Amino acid sequence: MIAIIKVPIIESLIASKETDIYIWDFLCFVSLKNYVEIIYSLDRHFLKIGKRYSIKVVNPAQEWLEIRLQRLILAPSLGDEIV
């Protein structure tokens, strides 16, 4: 049996823009927000996501993982610099 989950992309885009958190974090979470009571994550961004949706966040390692990504331009126009 294959489960199909519709990802609310618009909600994820809006939440990402409002919080300045990567959309990927919201895409992982938003589809499941009505089915979870606790988020287990090493990603500090989920503290803000949990607060936004009133869901408890637990870091089982007691240390936060930090990932730094470079800015990504999905559809560069002329003159845009890809960093």
N, C-alpha and C positions, 0 to 999 in steps of 0.2 A: 504494500500500500504506500502510495506517495502522498504526502501532505503538501498542499499548495497554500502559501501565505501571500496575500496581497500586501505589498509594501506601500504604505502611505507616503509617497515621495514628496508631495506638496507640503505636508505637515513637517516632514524631516527638513526640507529646504528652509521653511520659515523658522523653525526652531534653531537650525544651524546659524542662520543669519542673525537672529535675535541674541544668541548666546556666544557667538564667535567660537563655536565648537565644531570640529570637523563633521561634515554631513554623514560620514561613514559610521560614526558613533550613534547618531540618531537612526540611521537606516537599520542598524543592528537591534536597536531597542524599541522603536516606536511600534513595530509590528507585534511585539510581544507584551506591550505595556499593560494590557488587560488580563494577562495570564501570570504575571510574576508578582511576588511580594517583596523579594530581596534581589538586588543586583550584586553579584560577586565580580569584582573587577580590580585590576591593578592600575587602571587608568583613572587619574584624578578627575578627568572631565565628567566621569559618571557621578561624582558628587553633585555637580550642578544639574545634571540630567535627573538624578533621583529627587533632588529638591523640587525641580520643576514639575515632576509628576507625582510627588508625595510617595516615593518608594525608597525604602531603606537601601543604603549602599554599604557593602562590607568588603574590606580589603583583607583577604585571608593571609597575605604575606606581611602585612603591617608596613610595607614600603610601597611608594608610588613609582610606577614605571613612567619614564618620560621619553616620548618619541617626538622628535622634531622633524617636521616635513617641510619641504620647500613649497613655495606657492605654486599652484598648478593653474594654468590657464587652459580651459577646455576648448575654447574657440577663439584663438588669437586673431585679432584684426591687424591690418597693416600698422606697423609702428609699435605694436605691443612687444614687450620683451619677455621672453620665457625664461624664468629664473629657476 
